Amino acid sequence: MVGLAGVLMRGGDPEGAEALYRKAVEAGDADWSAHASSLLGDVLEGKGDVAGATAAWQRVIDSRSPEWAGPTFISLVNLLDSQGDIGGLRAACVTGAALDNPDAPYALFSARAAARVPGRHRWRARGLAAGHRCGM
């Protein structure tokens, strides 16, 4: 299913690909489900469905899939960063560290970089005042 969904995406049918990715997620095989959920997040992000992409990617991260959790974590952090979601980046850092995800420091780096953007300094100050361990 995942392969066919990829063919549909390349052929310009994101709706068909999305439907197949959703079926593959529900099929039950842990590795294929994580793979499909990661790609589903990509499709949803492309459609502008930030909440859907975040949910799809979070499922993969929570699964701790050895092959898909790390790259999917990076996708989630990049999305949060592009949205200017300092709180989401902070949460990703904490969650990533709790799940022993070796890419957790990337969320910290992104959060700190985003906090330096003019107009966002109040988020950094609020996070530091609250004692968040990811520096936000």
C-alpha positions as CSV (number, residue, x, y, z in Angstrom):
1,M,0.0,0.0,0.0
2,V,2.8,2.4,0.9
3,G,4.5,1.9,-2.5
4,L,1.2,2.4,-4.4
5,A,0.5,5.6,-2.4
6,G,3.9,6.9,-3.4
7,V,3.1,6.2,-7.0
8,L,-0.2,8.1,-6.6
9,M,1.7,11.1,-5.0
10,R,4.1,11.2,-7.9
11,G,1.2,11.0,-10.3
12,G,-0.5,14.0,-8.8
13,D,-3.2,12.3,-6.7
14,P,-2.5,13.3,-3.1
15,E,-6.0,12.4,-2.0
16,G,-5.6,8.9,-3.3
17,A,-2.2,8.6,-1.6
18,E,-3.6,10.0,1.6
19,A,-6.4,7.3,1.6
20,L,-3.8,4.5,1.1
21,Y,-1.5,5.9,3.7
22,R,-4.4,5.9,6.2
23,K,-5.2,2.3,5.3
24,A,-1.6,1.3,5.8
25,V,-1.4,3.0,9.2
26,E,-4.4,1.0,10.3
27,A,-3.2,-2.3,8.8
28,G,-1.4,-3.3,12.0
29,D,2.2,-4.0,11.0
30,A,4.3,-1.7,13.3
31,D,7.1,-0.9,10.8
32,W,4.8,-0.3,7.8
33,S,2.4,1.7,10.0
34,A,5.2,4.0,11.2
35,H,6.4,4.4,7.6
36,A,2.9,5.2,6.3
37,S,2.2,7.6,9.2
38,S,5.4,9.4,8.5
39,L,4.5,9.8,4.8
40,L,0.9,10.7,5.7
41,G,2.3,13.6,7.8
42,D,4.2,14.8,4.7
43,V,1.0,14.7,2.6
44,L,-1.0,16.6,5.3
45,E,1.7,19.2,5.8
46,G,1.7,19.8,2.0
47,K,-2.1,20.4,2.2
48,G,-1.6,22.9,5.0
49,D,-3.1,20.6,7.7
50,V,-0.7,21.4,10.5
51,A,-2.7,19.6,13.2
52,G,-3.1,16.5,11.0
53,A,0.6,16.4,10.1
54,T,1.6,16.9,13.8
55,A,-0.7,14.1,14.9
56,A,0.5,11.7,12.2
57,W,4.2,12.4,13.0
58,Q,3.6,12.2,16.8
59,R,2.3,8.6,16.4
60,V,5.5,7.7,14.7
61,I,7.6,9.3,17.3
62,D,5.6,7.7,20.1
63,S,6.1,4.3,18.4
64,R,9.8,4.6,18.8
65,S,10.3,3.0,15.4
66,P,14.0,2.5,15.0
67,E,13.8,3.4,11.3
68,W,11.2,6.2,11.3
69,A,11.1,7.9,14.6
70,G,14.3,9.9,14.2
71,P,13.6,11.4,10.7
72,T,9.9,12.0,11.6
73,F,11.0,13.9,14.8
74,I,13.1,16.2,12.5
75,S,10.0,16.7,10.3
76,L,7.9,17.6,13.3
77,V,10.6,20.0,14.6
78,N,10.9,21.7,11.2
79,L,7.1,22.2,11.0
80,L,6.9,23.6,14.6
81,D,9.8,25.9,13.8
82,S,8.2,27.1,10.5
83,Q,5.1,27.9,12.5
84,G,7.0,29.7,15.2
85,D,5.6,27.4,17.8
86,I,8.1,27.9,20.7
87,G,6.0,25.9,23.1
88,G,5.7,23.0,20.7
89,L,9.5,23.0,20.1
90,R,10.0,23.0,23.9
91,A,7.6,20.1,24.3
92,A,9.3,18.2,21.4
93,C,12.6,18.6,23.1
94,V,11.3,17.3,26.4
95,T,9.4,14.4,24.8
96,G,12.3,13.5,22.6
97,A,14.6,13.4,25.6
98,A,12.1,11.3,27.5
99,L,11.9,8.8,24.6
100,D,15.7,8.8,24.3
101,N,15.5,10.2,20.8
102,P,19.1,11.1,19.8
103,D,17.6,14.0,17.8
104,A,16.1,15.8,20.8
105,P,18.8,18.4,20.9
106,Y,17.7,19.5,17.4
107,A,14.4,20.7,18.9
108,L,16.4,22.6,21.5
109,F,18.5,24.3,18.9
110,S,15.5,25.2,16.8
111,A,13.7,26.6,19.8
112,R,16.6,28.7,20.8
113,A,17.1,30.0,17.3
114,A,13.3,30.8,17.0
115,A,13.4,32.6,20.4
116,R,16.1,34.9,19.0
117,V,13.8,36.2,16.3
118,P,12.7,39.8,17.1
119,G,9.3,39.8,18.7
120,R,9.7,36.3,20.2
121,H,12.0,37.3,23.1
122,R,9.1,37.2,25.5
123,W,8.6,33.5,24.9
124,R,12.2,32.8,25.8
125,A,12.0,34.8,28.9
126,R,8.7,33.2,30.0
127,G,10.1,29.7,29.4
128,L,13.3,30.4,31.3
129,A,11.3,31.9,34.2
130,A,9.2,28.8,34.3
131,G,12.4,26.7,34.6
132,H,12.0,24.6,31.5
133,R,14.9,22.3,31.2
134,C,15.2,22.7,27.4
135,G,16.1,26.3,27.9
136,M,12.8,27.7,26.8
